[in-house]
Amino acid sequence: MATTLRHEFYETDEKLTLTVFDRGVDPANVNVKFQPRGIHYENGDKIMDFEPLKGQIDPEKSSFVVGKVKVEIRLVKAAQGRWGGLIGDAPDPLANSSAPVSTTATKAGTTLPQARKNWDRVTTTILDSEKPKTSTDDPNVSGDSTLNEFFQNLFTTADDDTKRAMMKSFQESGGTALSTNWEDVKKAPVPIKPPSGSEARKWEQ
């Protein structure tokens, strides 16, 4: 006999947990069947069907746990993303699996704080990019190549904090300053320091 038990759910991008409030449950009498777009709950004469599910699940990975006052049914989603509901027609979730719902959305009218620059990522990008040619690689490289090689070797063998300090100071100062002290440069932007007798001017198109 079909019945209706109080139930609720909460979800993450990977899972949905459905709680069925069924007091005094005998674990031996509880049976939950999982299908890609449906769940069948049975406890004696108490029967509930949840279908079609809002999204597709992996029946092999889904499970349930019987407690004293409730049965917790844990559904593993076939594709990451929020359903926004338990039952209802929805497009094939696997068709949009490459674009999961963003978890960083905010309420209307609010503004996210400006993200701080990730100097670790900048350092990794520089290291992964093509290294500048030296006089050994190309005889046409200018006579400053020895100095360039010196700074390149210094950067390559430095620890992470020194690399971050060098990249931050060099970029923020427009190439007019180079520091290896991360504790010093992380506190504030590094000012432009033009050579004596010259002044720094912004490029205007």
N, C-alpha and C positions, 0 to 999 in steps of 0.2 A: 504494500500500500504506500503510495507516494505521500510524503509529508514535507513540512517546511520547518526547519530548525533555524534558530538565529545563527547568523554567520557574518563574518567580516574578513577583510583581507588587507594586506599591505604589500608593497612591492619595491624592488630595486630594479636596476637595468637587467640583472641576470636572473632574478628569481621572483616568484610571487608566493606568499604564504597565506593560505586560506584556513581560517579557524572556524570549525563547526562546534557550537556549544551543545553538547550532548552529555548530560550528567549521568554518572554511574555506569559508564560504558564498560562492558566486558570485552577486553581486547580480542578474545577468541571469536566474538560475534561480529567484529567490524571488518568490512571488506571495502577496499577502495580500488576501483579500476581506472587506469589512466589511458586516455587516447590522445592523439595529437591535438584535437580541438574539443576535448570533453573529459569530464570526470563523473564517475558513478559512485555514490556513497551509499553504503548499505549497513544497517545495524538492526538485525531482526526485521521487524515490520516498518522500520524507519528507512525510507529510501529517498534519496535526492539525486537529481541529475543536474549538472552544470554544463550546459552546452547551448550554442557553440561558444567556446571560450573566445575572448577578445583577441588572443594571439595563439600561436602554436607553441606546444611544449614538447619536451623530450620525455616520453613515457618511461624509458629505461632508467633515467637519472632521477625521476621524481619519486617521492616517498611520503609516508605519513607516520605520525607518532600519536599514540593514544594516551590521554591523561585522565585524571579523575573527573573533570568537568567538561573537557573539550577534546576534540581531535584536531591536530594540527597537520594540514596537508601542504607539503612543500613542493611547489612546481618549478622545475627548471626550464627556463624559456629557451626555445630553439634559436631565437635571434635576440640580441640585446636591444633594450628600449623599453620605455614605459607604455603600458596599455591604457591607463587612465580609466579602466573599468574591468569587470570580471567577465561579463557575458555580453555578447553583441557581435554583429557582423563587422568585419574589418578586412582590409586588404591582406594579402599574404605577407606576413611579417618578414619572411625571408627575402622578399623582393626589395625591401628597404634596409636590409641588414648592414649595408655599407654606410648608412647615415643614421646612427643611433641618436636618440633624443638627447640634446645637451642637458647636462645637470647643473649648468651655471646660470640658468635663466633666473631673472629677478622679477619681483613684482613691478607693475607699471608705476612709473614715476621715480623709481630708485635708480641709482647709478653705481656701477661697480667702481671700486677704487682703481686708479691707473696702475697697471702692472709694472713692477720694477724690472729693469733690464736684467736678463739672465746672463751674467758674465761667464758662467760655466759653458753655456751654449755658444757664446761668441768665441771663447777659446777653442772649443771643439771644432767649430766651423773653420777657424783659421788653420788649425792643425791639419784638418782634412782637405783643405784646398791645395791647389798646386803651389809648391814652394818656389820662391823667386830664384831665377837663374843666377849662378855665381860666375866668376871669371873663368872657372874651369869648364863650366858648361857652355859658355858663350863668350868668345874673346871680345865681342862688341860691348859687353857690359861695362858701365862706366867705372872710373877709378875708385868710386865709393864702395865697390863690392866688398872690399876687406872689412869695412865697417859694418856693412849689411850682414856679412857672414858672422861677424862677432855677435851682433844682436840676435841673429837667428839662432846661433848656438846657445846663447844665454837663455833665450825663450824656451828652446827645446829641452834643456836640462834643468830648468827651474821647477820649483814645486808649484802646486795649484794656486796658492795665494799670490805668489810672485807673478804668475802668468796673468791672473785676473787684474792685478795692479798695473802691469805693463799695458794690457789691452785697454783698460778703462782710461788710464792717464793719457795714452797716445791718441785715442779716438776723441775724447772730450776736449783735449787741448788743441785739436787740429794739427797734431803732429809736432807741436812745439814743446812738449814736455813728456818725459818718460820716467815713471817711478816704479820701484820694485817693492814698495811698502804698502801692502793691502790695507793694513790697519789705518793708514793715513788717508789713502785716496777713497776708501769706501764711504767715508763720512759725508762727502759733498762732491759736487761736480768739480772737475779739475779745470781751472781757468786757462785761457789761451795766454801764452807767454811769448810774444814775438821777439825776435832778436833786437838787441840794442840799436836804437836809431830808426826803427820801423814801427808801424802800428798795425794792429789786426783790424781787418775790415770784412764785413759780410758780403758775399757775392750777390749782386743784384742783376737780374735778367732784364 
